[in-house]
Structure formats: C-alpha cells, structure tokens
Amino acid sequence: MFSQRRIRLLLIAAVLLMVTIFYYSGDAGTIQNQRFYRSTVAAIDAHREAKEAVSKQNVQPQKPAPPKPVEENAKPVVEEADGVKAAIPKGASEEMEEIPIAGRTKMTVPKNKNQNPPKQEPAPASSEDDSEVKNELNAILKRSPIVIFSKSYCPYSKRAKSILLEKYNIVPAPHVVELDQHAMGQQLQSLLAENTGRRTVPNVLVNGKSIGGGDDVSALDEKEELASTLKSLGGKWIQEVDRKDQNKQTE
C-alpha cells in the first residue's frame, strides 16, 4: 500500500494535471475561435471584392467621341467675325450715289435706274425770302381790289374765273394770279394760308379778305349775293359790279 505521503503527492499531481489540462484546453478554444472568426471575415471580404470586380467589368465607361477632323483651310470663328465686311456686293460703289436730305445733309443709297431721282425738298425760307414774298403779295394786292389766286389746271379755279370774268362787269377788273406759273407760287400759297386760313385754290380776295373758293363764289352767284358782297367788301375801290345778263334784259 501507498503511504499517505505518496497519496498526497499523487493527489497534488492529479490536481495540477487537471488544472493544466483545463487551462490549455480553454486557451486552445479561444485560439480556435479567433482563427475561425478571422477566416470567416477574410472570406466575406474576398467575396465582396470579387463581386465588385465583376460589376466593374460589366459596366465599362463610355469612351469620348473622337474629335472631328479639322479642315486645313478652315479658319477660327473669331477671325471670321473680325474680318466681316459691309454687305455691299463687289463693284457696288459704282452703283451708289449721294442724295440730299432736307437740302443739307446727304445720304448714300443704291442707284435706281428704273425710277426717277428723288425730288429735293425745298429749303426752308430765310427771313430775306419771307420779306420778298410779302412784298410780292402786297404788290399783287395793289393791282386790283379783287384778286383771284388760281392754278391753270384747276377746274374749280376755272369755274370761279368764268363767273367773275364772264358773267359780271367789274370795274376795275379782277386780277388773276396763276400760282403754278408764278416764280414764287409755292411761297405765295403758303403765305395766303397763314393770312387767310385757306391754302387751296381758287382763293378770291377782296381788299385782302378771302370770300372763299369756287364753290363759295358759285353759291353767292346763285343766291344773287355776289355783287353785293363784292361792293360791301370793296367799298370805294370797286366802281361797278353788274351781271351781264341783267344788262341785256334792261336793254
């Protein structure tokens, strides 16, 4: 039989052995668990990287379109813009002309061979011209107490002249001014428009006062008021106003 001392040594040895076994067995499990976790994580990472690589291969980036070939003779747009010239055809300078505007300034325009050149507007009258026109009008009014401002081609003027000159005996005889044949016809017509308020022709003046145009003279004649109107406005300057048909009836 073993002695008590040996038994105690054996028990101590067994306890130490069991403790050692439990210790190492626990460390080994921990180590194994750590290895299993690491291998699992590595496998998951490897699978994810492989999946991303496959997706990158399937989706290829679009290649940029190749640049268009540049012609040898092509010029930059900036140079063309800087070199733009006026849109006048070659040789157009020979077809251009200068026309006066308002009698002073000039404007260059293309020649129009099919049409007559534009008429030049008369320059505005100066103070000297105004005085000449007024003097001419005063001189005309002094020639007779009755003045007929007319135009040779106007039918209304012809009607008024036929009534005053052919149907009536007027002393002194009315004076006729054909504005279209007078050197200052336009200026006289403008001055008459300012003084009498009537620009059209005929314009019949008695002692400088207008009694109207062709329709007015005709209306006074039909009403048998023309002679009395001429006498009242002419006063002592008109010596006689009689209708010719009345003189024939009395004879």
Secondary structure as GFF3:
##gff-version 3
##sequence-region A 1 251
A	DSSP	alpha_helix	4	58	.	.	.	ID=ss1
A	DSSP	alpha_helix	77	82	.	.	.	ID=ss2
A	DSSP	three_ten_helix	92	95	.	.	.	ID=ss3
A	DSSP	beta_strand	96	101	.	.	.	ID=ss4
A	DSSP	beta_strand	105	110	.	.	.	ID=ss5
A	DSSP	alpha_helix	127	141	.	.	.	ID=ss6
A	DSSP	beta_strand	146	150	.	.	.	ID=ss7
A	DSSP	alpha_helix	155	162	.	.	.	ID=ss8
A	DSSP	pi_helix	163	167	.	.	.	ID=ss9
A	DSSP	beta_strand	168	171	.	.	.	ID=ss10
A	DSSP	beta_strand	175	178	.	.	.	ID=ss11
A	DSSP	three_ten_helix	179	181	.	.	.	ID=ss12
A	DSSP	alpha_helix	185	196	.	.	.	ID=ss13
A	DSSP	beta_strand	203	206	.	.	.	ID=ss14
A	DSSP	beta_strand	209	212	.	.	.	ID=ss15
A	DSSP	alpha_helix	214	222	.	.	.	ID=ss16
A	DSSP	alpha_helix	226	234	.	.	.	ID=ss17
A	DSSP	three_ten_helix	235	237	.	.	.	ID=ss18
A	DSSP	beta_strand	240	243	.	.	.	ID=ss19
A	DSSP	alpha_helix	244	250	.	.	.	ID=ss20
###
